Amino acid sequence: MVMKHKIEKIIEHEDGRVFTVSRGSVPLVDLPQEAIDHLVAQGMDRAQAENLKTTGVSIRIMRAPHMETDVPVDDATKAMIDCIKDKK
């Protein structure tokens, strides 16, 4: 399975380093037993509570040297970087 992260934010430090903050979803997982018991205590049918799935979120912060000004990149990459920076 390939997990894709969507860039949500670009952080540029004064020293020229660039970081990307991205978010992605993790596969569906069963609820923990405590959560199931709580839902049942609140009146939900046990079978329904046990069949609920939850989606987690993965957040990743990575250095993006290809976005730093001192690293040469081709025109297509530069255009894509400028497009991402314009959206932040």
N, C-alpha and C positions, 0 to 999 in steps of 0.2 A: 504494500500500500504506500502511495506517495502522498505526503502531506504538503499542501501548498500554504505558504504564509503570505498574507497580503501586507505590503508595507503601509503602516499607518502614520509613521512620523519619521522625519529625518532630523537628526541632531548634529549641528555643526559646532565644534569647539573652537575657541579663539586660536588655538595652535594649528588649525587646519584639519584636524582629525574629524572624520564623519562617521556617524553611527546610524543604523536603521533600526527602527522598532517595528516589528511585524507581528501579526496575529494569525493564528490558524486554529481550526477545530480538530479535536482529537476524536477518535471513534466513539460511537455510542457505548455506554457501559451501564451495567445494572446499578440501581440505587443501593447504597449501603443498608444493611439490615436495620440499623437504628432509624434511618429515614422511612423505611417501609413500615416499621412498627409505629412510628409517629403518625404517619398517614392513616393507618388502620385505627389508631386511637382517636383520630379526628373524624372517623366515620367512613373512610374509604374502604371499599371491598378489598380484601387481602389479595385476591388473584389479580385485580386491576393494579394494585400498588406494586406487586412483584413484577408485573409486565412493563412498568414504566422504565424508560431509559433516560439517561442524561448525557448531554454533550459537554465536554470540557473545552477549555480554551487554552491554547499554548501561546505564550508570548515569548518572543526571541529578540534579543538585542545583539546586533552584530556590527563589528567595524566594517566599514565599506570603503576600503582604500581606492577602489575604482571610481569613487565619487569625489575624491580629494583633488584639489587643483594641481598638485605637482605630479600627478600620474597621467601620462598621455593616454588618450582614448580615441577611437575612431569617431567619425562624425555621427554615425547612427547611434552609437552608445551615448555620445554627448547629448543628442537630441532627446533620447529617452530619459537621461538623468535630469535634463532641464525640465521636461514634462512632469516628472515626479516632484521635483523641487517646487514647481509652480503650484502644485496641489496642496502643499503642506500648510 
